[in-house]
Amino acid sequence: MRFQGRRHLPISTSDRGAVAVRQRGLTMKMFLVIYCEAADEDVIAALKEAGIHGYTKMVEARGEGTETEPKLGTHFWPGKNNVLLMAVADEEVPRINERIRRIKKEHPRAGFRSFLLPMEENI
């Protein structure tokens, strides 16, 4: 079977972010968000309310931070974290940053941390 080429659909960057961004050749950033698994439902609901639908979630992450007790999944240090990765267009960063700040304020004990990384598509 021969490859027929890619169709370019008129998609805005608000429609599932990364697909549209890649097709338009815009620059992107990667949010790395870490938070206590107990806050998962609230965090995901808040992000979806803000129009963020594309993410990758890693569960049962273990570690230590500076704002909360260690979360190592043991009897002595119970609890675990979740990690979200979200690829977004540069123009969406301020809006998402604002929503992340509000989530952190609403859940002060969730150990909520967010990092913004430059991103370049490899394949």
ZIGI-V863855 format. One record per helix or strand of 3 or more residues. SS is the DSSP state (a for helix, b for strand). FROM is the first residue (numbers start at 1). LEN is the number of residues. Records with the same first field share a line. If there is no record, write none. Layout:
# ZIGI-V863855
SS = FROM-LEN ; FROM-LEN
This chain:
# ZIGI-V863855
a = 18-7 ; 37-13 ; 90-17
b = 28-9 ; 56-6 ; 81-9 ; 113-7
